[in-house]
Amino acid sequence: MKIKRAISLTGFSLCIATTAVQMGGCSAVPKPAEADGSSRVPANDTARVQALQQRVNTDRKLLLDNSLLRAQVDVLQTKLNEMTTIVREALTLPAAPRAQSAPIPVPTPPVAAPQSMAIPNLPAYAYATNPSGVVVRVFHSFARTEFEPSEQVAQALRTSVRGAEQIEVSGHTDSNAVNPIDKLVAIERAEKARTWLINNGAEASKIRTKYFTAGNFLVENRTPQGRSVNRRVEIGIRNQQLAGHGVAAGN
């Protein structure tokens, strides 16, 4: 009886030991997985850096192009607003015969000589003398650049450029702000006047051109009449034979 009991206790002890070993194996910390680095790409790879730099440069160029387009749109919008204002003012002006239109108030040029041979019914400031020669002005319609003087002004120019020592041609606009569109208008007005003068007897080597995109107005620029005078080409002719002689002409 004692022998059987000893055998039973021995078997029970073995079972407990086996169970303890199995439980110990289950509670062990698992071995971490090892990552496969075969597909890794270095962060500072030359090709990737160049691709990133190219993308940055492309984005910067797009931003610059967008900024330039916005600036051009702003200029065109400003010009459109000015044109709209001019049209509205023109539509609200009362109709009146041309002969009854009020004359444009302008101060007498301090250096101009008296017009001893003044021709009536001609626009103011078309022709003026000074100590060195004469100044002839030709006026333009809105946004027009063609140089088309009247026959009287054309004849005065042909006479004045003969023997001239120097001729200065300047193109003007009625714009209050500098912008690319009015810059081109002012340049074309001056250059087309220069071409006309050369074709009518002036020496090309004695002609100098310049332009004024905005400002440098001849009269007040807030009215349609004033703006029509400020849109002009001024031709200063240095010719001592004409200095101080009163000859008037009109556009």
ABEGO torsion letter per residue (X at the ends): XAAAAAAAAAAAAAAAAAAAAAAAAAABBBBBBBBBAAABBBAABAAAAAAAAAAAAAAAAAAAAAAAAAAAAAAAAAAAAAAAAAAAAAAABBBBBAAABBBBBBBBBAABBBBAABBBGBBBGABBBBAAEBBBBBBBBBGBABBBBBAAAAAAAAAAABGBABBBBBBBBABABBBAAAAAAAAAAAAAAAAAAAAAGBBAAABBBBBBABEGBABBAABAAAAAAABBBBBBBBBAAABGBBBBBBX
